Amino acid sequence: SSDLSVPRWRSLVTVMPRFATACATAAAACYAAGAATQAFLTPGAGSTRTPAHLGTAAAGAAPFAGATEAAGWGVAAAGLCLGAHAGLAMAMRARTARKAEEKAAPVKKYVESVADARLFETVYLQYTSEYLKGPLYWHEDKLQGALPDYPGEPMIKNGKQTSNVLGNLKSFSSNELAFLAMLFFGIGLYGNLQFLFYDPQWAKVDAGGYFNASYIIESLLLPISFFMHIACYIQRQNGK
């Protein structure tokens, strides 16, 4: 609920600065109004020097000035009280409006996305991998030479071969492996054709010559291209 999601102290902390500002503004306005009223009613109250021939008049006006000053402070106190009540009323209204907005907001149901599912799978795999490596989990497959793959690097997952079966080639993408497969196929096919048909090496050896070593090396790339093709397929299946 909104009461649990928004603590009471946080809403009070949000309201108090506006409340204090409103009170300070109302107090300043009331004090200025009182000072202006006093200056209007007793224009000579601010001067401390009184001429000698006006001493009798000043003495007679002293009670009136005191009453006017008291009235000015009363107006200031009343203005401060009204400003405090107005600020409190505005704060309570804002708080009520905010609670109504929070209650009106619909609660969205969580739906797991593809990114969240992949993150959970990654974290779960890392956790279980580290657990399997530790001494708290013992299994006969952890004996030397009995387990075909290392913990955390499964060969088959969800009935499909992973990139770990490729060994050092697991960091290559399917496009790179496809390029290497075609390159090795072309070079290997060229070496075999040259060695057997276009530049026969057995006839050259029978005539007392030597094999062309480049044809032999090139011909060995033909079977390698087949394994590159398989590695390309595996990476393609794993989305790499």
C-alpha atoms as a printed R data frame, in Angstrom:
    type eleno elety resid chain resno      x       y       z
1   ATOM     1    CA   SER     A     1  0.000   0.000   0.000
2   ATOM     2    CA   SER     A     2  0.986   3.664  -0.296
3   ATOM     3    CA   ASP     A     3  1.335   4.014   3.522
4   ATOM     4    CA   LEU     A     4  3.982   1.293   3.529
5   ATOM     5    CA   SER     A     5  5.789   2.468   0.407
6   ATOM     6    CA   VAL     A     6  5.984   6.142   1.582
7   ATOM     7    CA   PRO     A     7  7.018   6.365   5.280
8   ATOM     8    CA   ARG     A     8  5.288   8.960   7.467
9   ATOM     9    CA   TRP     A     9  8.563  10.683   8.381
10  ATOM    10    CA   ARG     A    10  9.465  11.166   4.716
11  ATOM    11    CA   SER     A    11  6.178  12.913   3.945
12  ATOM    12    CA   LEU     A    12  6.644  15.128   7.009
13  ATOM    13    CA   VAL     A    13 10.185  15.982   5.925
14  ATOM    14    CA   THR     A    14  8.819  16.970   2.523
15  ATOM    15    CA   VAL     A    15  6.033  19.135   4.016
16  ATOM    16    CA   MET     A    16  8.015  20.889   6.785
17  ATOM    17    CA   PRO     A    17 10.232  23.100   4.542
18  ATOM    18    CA   ARG     A    18  7.183  24.492   2.716
19  ATOM    19    CA   PHE     A    19  5.367  24.917   6.017
20  ATOM    20    CA   ALA     A    20  8.316  26.797   7.566
21  ATOM    21    CA   THR     A    21  8.625  29.012   4.477
22  ATOM    22    CA   ALA     A    22  4.930  29.908   4.573
23  ATOM    23    CA   CYS     A    23  5.101  30.722   8.295
24  ATOM    24    CA   ALA     A    24  8.229  32.847   7.897
25  ATOM    25    CA   THR     A    25  6.665  34.766   4.995
26  ATOM    26    CA   ALA     A    26  3.436  35.409   6.930
27  ATOM    27    CA   ALA     A    27  5.388  36.545  10.013
28  ATOM    28    CA   ALA     A    28  7.531  38.931   7.956
29  ATOM    29    CA   ALA     A    29  4.448  40.380   6.259
30  ATOM    30    CA   CYS     A    30  2.643  40.857   9.545
31  ATOM    31    CA   TYR     A    31  5.678  42.448  11.172
32  ATOM    32    CA   ALA     A    32  6.029  44.860   8.235
33  ATOM    33    CA   ALA     A    33  2.320  45.697   8.441
34  ATOM    34    CA   GLY     A    34  2.610  46.363  12.184
35  ATOM    35    CA   ALA     A    35  5.686  48.548  11.707
36  ATOM    36    CA   ALA     A    36  3.935  50.503   8.950
37  ATOM    37    CA   THR     A    37  0.853  50.991  11.125
38  ATOM    38    CA   GLN     A    38  2.961  52.197  14.011
39  ATOM    39    CA   ALA     A    39  4.906  54.584  11.783
40  ATOM    40    CA   PHE     A    40  1.645  55.955  10.350
41  ATOM    41    CA   LEU     A    41 -0.011  56.493  13.723
42  ATOM    42    CA   THR     A    42  3.103  57.756  15.580
43  ATOM    43    CA   PRO     A    43  5.429  59.264  13.017
44  ATOM    44    CA   GLY     A    44  7.730  60.665  15.699
45  ATOM    45    CA   ALA     A    45  8.064  57.468  17.692
46  ATOM    46    CA   GLY     A    46 11.250  56.460  15.923
47  ATOM    47    CA   SER     A    47 13.129  59.650  16.924
48  ATOM    48    CA   THR     A    48 14.705  59.747  20.374
49  ATOM    49    CA   ARG     A    49 15.357  63.483  20.360
50  ATOM    50    CA   THR     A    50 12.384  65.655  21.410
51  ATOM    51    CA   PRO     A    51 12.525  69.481  21.379
52  ATOM    52    CA   ALA     A    52 12.165  71.228  24.732
53  ATOM    53    CA   HIS     A    53  9.023  73.178  23.801
54  ATOM    54    CA   LEU     A    54  7.282  69.869  22.769
55  ATOM    55    CA   GLY     A    55  8.059  68.043  26.015
56  ATOM    56    CA   THR     A    56  4.561  68.476  27.391
57  ATOM    57    CA   ALA     A    57  2.926  67.181  24.160
58  ATOM    58    CA   ALA     A    58  5.259  64.161  23.996
59  ATOM    59    CA   ALA     A    59  4.513  63.313  27.594
60  ATOM    60    CA   GLY     A    60  0.819  63.406  26.863
61  ATOM    61    CA   ALA     A    61  1.152  61.223  23.762
62  ATOM    62    CA   ALA     A    62  3.216  58.517  25.528
63  ATOM    63    CA   PRO     A    63  0.231  56.396  26.640
64  ATOM    64    CA   PHE     A    64 -1.226  56.569  23.107
65  ATOM    65    CA   ALA     A    65  2.095  55.449  21.589
66  ATOM    66    CA   GLY     A    66  2.295  52.509  24.012
67  ATOM    67    CA   ALA     A    67 -1.213  51.386  23.072
68  ATOM    68    CA   THR     A    68 -0.381  51.696  19.380
69  ATOM    69    CA   GLU     A    69  2.798  49.581  19.805
70  ATOM    70    CA   ALA     A    70  0.827  46.913  21.665
71  ATOM    71    CA   ALA     A    71 -1.765  46.900  18.889
72  ATOM    72    CA   GLY     A    72  1.025  46.486  16.300
73  ATOM    73    CA   TRP     A    73  2.439  43.426  18.106
74  ATOM    74    CA   GLY     A    74 -1.061  41.997  18.366
75  ATOM    75    CA   VAL     A    75 -1.542  42.333  14.617
76  ATOM    76    CA   ALA     A    76  1.834  40.626  14.042
77  ATOM    77    CA   ALA     A    77  0.899  37.741  16.370
78  ATOM    78    CA   ALA     A    78 -2.478  37.331  14.674
79  ATOM    79    CA   GLY     A    79 -0.831  37.344  11.238
80  ATOM    80    CA   LEU     A    80  1.693  34.723  12.376
81  ATOM    81    CA   CYS     A    81 -1.104  32.496  13.671
82  ATOM    82    CA   LEU     A    82 -3.091  32.875  10.434
83  ATOM    83    CA   GLY     A    83  0.014  32.164   8.332
84  ATOM    84    CA   ALA     A    84  0.777  29.017  10.353
85  ATOM    85    CA   HIS     A    85 -2.756  27.728   9.911
86  ATOM    86    CA   ALA     A    86 -2.711  28.536   6.181
87  ATOM    87    CA   GLY     A    87  0.629  26.749   5.683
88  ATOM    88    CA   LEU     A    88 -0.564  23.699   7.633
89  ATOM    89    CA   ALA     A    89 -3.773  23.567   5.592
90  ATOM    90    CA   MET     A    90 -1.821  23.729   2.311
91  ATOM    91    CA   ALA     A    91  0.558  20.998   3.488
92  ATOM    92    CA   MET     A    92 -2.284  18.695   4.483
93  ATOM    93    CA   ARG     A    93 -4.014  19.300   1.162
94  ATOM    94    CA   ALA     A    94 -0.837  18.489  -0.792
95  ATOM    95    CA   ARG     A    95 -0.327  15.336   1.265
96  ATOM    96    CA   THR     A    96 -3.918  14.204   0.657
97  ATOM    97    CA   ALA     A    97 -3.569  14.826  -3.093
98  ATOM    98    CA   ARG     A    98 -0.318  12.858  -3.208
99  ATOM    99    CA   LYS     A    99 -1.874   9.903  -1.386
100 ATOM   100    CA   ALA     A   100 -4.799   9.940  -3.806
101 ATOM   101    CA   GLU     A   101 -2.422   9.825  -6.774
102 ATOM   102    CA   GLU     A   102 -0.487   6.931  -5.249
103 ATOM   103    CA   LYS     A   103 -3.671   4.966  -4.620
104 ATOM   104    CA   ALA     A   104 -4.912   5.618  -8.150
105 ATOM   105    CA   ALA     A   105 -1.686   4.327  -9.748
106 ATOM   106    CA   PRO     A   106 -2.246   0.724 -10.904
107 ATOM   107    CA   VAL     A   107  0.107  -1.984  -9.685
108 ATOM   108    CA   LYS     A   108  1.915  -3.563 -12.629
109 ATOM   109    CA   LYS     A   109  2.393  -7.299 -12.549
110 ATOM   110    CA   TYR     A   110  6.003  -8.400 -13.044
111 ATOM   111    CA   VAL     A   111  6.617 -10.217 -16.308
112 ATOM   112    CA   GLU     A   112  9.998 -11.864 -16.773
113 ATOM   113    CA   SER     A   113 11.800 -10.545 -19.819
114 ATOM   114    CA   VAL     A   114 14.389 -12.299 -21.955
115 ATOM   115    CA   ALA     A   115 17.173 -10.236 -20.375
116 ATOM   116    CA   ASP     A   116 16.041 -11.163 -16.847
117 ATOM   117    CA   ALA     A   117 15.843 -14.849 -17.743
118 ATOM   118    CA   ARG     A   118 19.335 -14.748 -19.242
119 ATOM   119    CA   LEU     A   119 20.691 -12.926 -16.195
120 ATOM   120    CA   PHE     A   120 19.165 -15.510 -13.857
121 ATOM   121    CA   GLU     A   121 20.626 -18.339 -15.924
122 ATOM   122    CA   THR     A   122 24.075 -16.734 -15.872
123 ATOM   123    CA   VAL     A   123 24.061 -16.085 -12.121
124 ATOM   124    CA   TYR     A   124 22.690 -19.554 -11.366
125 ATOM   125    CA   LEU     A   125 25.317 -21.199 -13.560
126 ATOM   126    CA   GLN     A   126 28.128 -19.259 -11.905
127 ATOM   127    CA   TYR     A   127 26.877 -20.090  -8.430
128 ATOM   128    CA   THR     A   128 26.484 -23.810  -9.085
129 ATOM   129    CA   SER     A   129 29.841 -23.923 -10.889
130 ATOM   130    CA   GLU     A   130 31.678 -22.457  -7.917
131 ATOM   131    CA   TYR     A   131 29.808 -24.814  -5.592
132 ATOM   132    CA   LEU     A   132 30.785 -27.843  -7.637
133 ATOM   133    CA   LYS     A   133 34.428 -26.780  -7.586
134 ATOM   134    CA   GLY     A   134 34.464 -26.546  -3.802
135 ATOM   135    CA   PRO     A   135 35.272 -29.332  -1.321
136 ATOM   136    CA   LEU     A   136 31.741 -29.408   0.120
137 ATOM   137    CA   TYR     A   137 30.464 -31.274  -2.931
138 ATOM   138    CA   TRP     A   138 32.087 -34.622  -3.599
139 ATOM   139    CA   HIS     A   139 31.242 -36.904  -6.483
140 ATOM   140    CA   GLU     A   140 33.052 -39.723  -8.194
141 ATOM   141    CA   ASP     A   141 32.988 -37.807 -11.464
142 ATOM   142    CA   LYS     A   142 35.296 -35.251  -9.853
143 ATOM   143    CA   LEU     A   143 38.083 -37.795  -9.709
144 ATOM   144    CA   GLN     A   144 41.031 -37.261 -12.018
145 ATOM   145    CA   GLY     A   145 40.252 -38.240 -15.598
146 ATOM   146    CA   ALA     A   146 36.640 -39.294 -14.954
147 ATOM   147    CA   LEU     A   147 34.833 -36.055 -15.811
148 ATOM   148    CA   PRO     A   148 34.942 -35.080 -19.513
149 ATOM   149    CA   ASP     A   149 34.276 -31.393 -18.853
150 ATOM   150    CA   TYR     A   150 35.147 -28.895 -16.159
151 ATOM   151    CA   PRO     A   151 32.550 -27.496 -13.715
152 ATOM   152    CA   GLY     A   152 31.101 -24.325 -15.166
153 ATOM   153    CA   GLU     A   153 31.993 -25.325 -18.737
154 ATOM   154    CA   PRO     A   154 29.342 -27.875 -19.751
155 ATOM   155    CA   MET     A   155 29.677 -29.630 -23.081
156 ATOM   156    CA   ILE     A   156 25.924 -30.132 -23.543
157 ATOM   157    CA   LYS     A   157 23.170 -27.886 -22.208
158 ATOM   158    CA   ASN     A   158 19.447 -28.277 -22.912
159 ATOM   159    CA   GLY     A   159 20.216 -31.128 -25.283
160 ATOM   160    CA   LYS     A   160 22.476 -28.958 -27.434
161 ATOM   161    CA   GLN     A   161 26.239 -28.777 -27.713
162 ATOM   162    CA   THR     A   162 27.783 -25.612 -26.289
163 ATOM   163    CA   SER     A   163 30.795 -23.671 -27.497
164 ATOM   164    CA   ASN     A   164 32.988 -25.443 -24.938
165 ATOM   165    CA   VAL     A   165 33.281 -28.482 -27.214
166 ATOM   166    CA   LEU     A   166 35.339 -26.369 -29.637
167 ATOM   167    CA   GLY     A   167 38.180 -25.857 -27.195
168 ATOM   168    CA   ASN     A   168 40.351 -22.931 -28.291
169 ATOM   169    CA   LEU     A   169 37.917 -22.095 -31.103
170 ATOM   170    CA   LYS     A   170 35.032 -21.244 -28.735
171 ATOM   171    CA   SER     A   171 35.939 -17.559 -28.868
172 ATOM   172    CA   PHE     A   172 35.541 -17.464 -32.675
173 ATOM   173    CA   SER     A   173 32.246 -16.391 -34.206
174 ATOM   174    CA   SER     A   174 30.363 -18.448 -36.773
175 ATOM   175    CA   ASN     A   175 31.254 -15.945 -39.524
176 ATOM   176    CA   GLU     A   176 34.962 -16.223 -38.770
177 ATOM   177    CA   LEU     A   177 34.808 -20.016 -38.739
178 ATOM   178    CA   ALA     A   178 32.871 -20.021 -42.019
179 ATOM   179    CA   PHE     A   179 35.583 -17.880 -43.618
180 ATOM   180    CA   LEU     A   180 38.327 -20.214 -42.346
181 ATOM   181    CA   ALA     A   181 36.394 -23.257 -43.557
182 ATOM   182    CA   MET     A   182 36.109 -21.862 -47.101
183 ATOM   183    CA   LEU     A   183 39.725 -20.697 -47.106
184 ATOM   184    CA   PHE     A   184 41.088 -24.036 -45.946
185 ATOM   185    CA   PHE     A   185 38.835 -25.878 -48.384
186 ATOM   186    CA   GLY     A   186 40.144 -23.848 -51.326
187 ATOM   187    CA   ILE     A   187 43.801 -24.228 -50.350
188 ATOM   188    CA   GLY     A   188 43.432 -27.961 -49.590
189 ATOM   189    CA   LEU     A   189 41.617 -28.640 -52.842
190 ATOM   190    CA   TYR     A   190 44.316 -26.789 -54.777
191 ATOM   191    CA   GLY     A   191 47.107 -28.787 -53.083
192 ATOM   192    CA   ASN     A   192 45.458 -32.139 -53.800
193 ATOM   193    CA   LEU     A   193 44.724 -31.303 -57.442
194 ATOM   194    CA   GLN     A   194 48.265 -30.101 -58.005
195 ATOM   195    CA   PHE     A   195 49.802 -33.111 -56.284
196 ATOM   196    CA   LEU     A   196 47.709 -35.716 -58.133
197 ATOM   197    CA   PHE     A   197 46.740 -34.277 -61.520
198 ATOM   198    CA   TYR     A   198 48.168 -30.956 -62.666
199 ATOM   199    CA   ASP     A   199 51.697 -31.504 -61.349
200 ATOM   200    CA   PRO     A   200 51.972 -35.256 -60.611
201 ATOM   201    CA   GLN     A   201 54.448 -35.778 -57.847
202 ATOM   202    CA   TRP     A   202 54.765 -39.574 -58.072
203 ATOM   203    CA   ALA     A   203 56.019 -39.383 -61.620
204 ATOM   204    CA   LYS     A   204 58.510 -36.738 -60.571
205 ATOM   205    CA   VAL     A   205 59.827 -38.984 -57.779
206 ATOM   206    CA   ASP     A   206 60.056 -41.938 -60.161
207 ATOM   207    CA   ALA     A   207 62.160 -39.757 -62.429
208 ATOM   208    CA   GLY     A   208 64.592 -39.119 -59.551
209 ATOM   209    CA   GLY     A   209 63.121 -35.828 -58.335
210 ATOM   210    CA   TYR     A   210 61.634 -34.753 -55.007
211 ATOM   211    CA   PHE     A   211 58.150 -34.060 -53.745
212 ATOM   212    CA   ASN     A   212 56.907 -30.479 -53.691
213 ATOM   213    CA   ALA     A   213 56.423 -29.948 -49.949
214 ATOM   214    CA   SER     A   214 54.017 -27.046 -50.442
215 ATOM   215    CA   TYR     A   215 51.490 -29.342 -52.148
216 ATOM   216    CA   ILE     A   216 51.604 -31.725 -49.197
217 ATOM   217    CA   ILE     A   217 51.071 -28.981 -46.632
218 ATOM   218    CA   GLU     A   218 48.279 -27.441 -48.668
219 ATOM   219    CA   SER     A   219 46.524 -30.781 -49.139
220 ATOM   220    CA   LEU     A   220 46.357 -31.266 -45.351
221 ATOM   221    CA   LEU     A   221 44.095 -28.232 -45.037
222 ATOM   222    CA   LEU     A   222 41.272 -30.027 -46.864
223 ATOM   223    CA   PRO     A   223 40.226 -32.270 -43.922
224 ATOM   224    CA   ILE     A   224 40.774 -29.373 -41.520
225 ATOM   225    CA   SER     A   225 38.193 -27.339 -43.440
226 ATOM   226    CA   PHE     A   226 35.613 -30.018 -42.625
227 ATOM   227    CA   PHE     A   227 36.129 -29.561 -38.869
228 ATOM   228    CA   MET     A   228 35.979 -25.795 -39.315
229 ATOM   229    CA   HIS     A   229 32.614 -26.282 -40.981
230 ATOM   230    CA   ILE     A   230 31.344 -28.307 -37.988
231 ATOM   231    CA   ALA     A   231 32.628 -25.661 -35.548
232 ATOM   232    CA   CYS     A   232 30.850 -22.976 -37.579
233 ATOM   233    CA   TYR     A   233 27.587 -24.935 -37.318
234 ATOM   234    CA   ILE     A   234 27.918 -25.315 -33.534
235 ATOM   235    CA   GLN     A   235 28.561 -21.610 -33.041
236 ATOM   236    CA   ARG     A   236 25.636 -20.828 -35.288
237 ATOM   237    CA   GLN     A   237 23.367 -22.982 -33.148
238 ATOM   238    CA   ASN     A   238 24.561 -21.121 -30.023
239 ATOM   239    CA   GLY     A   239 23.798 -17.733 -31.573
240 ATOM   240    CA   LYS     A   240 27.413 -16.658 -31.960
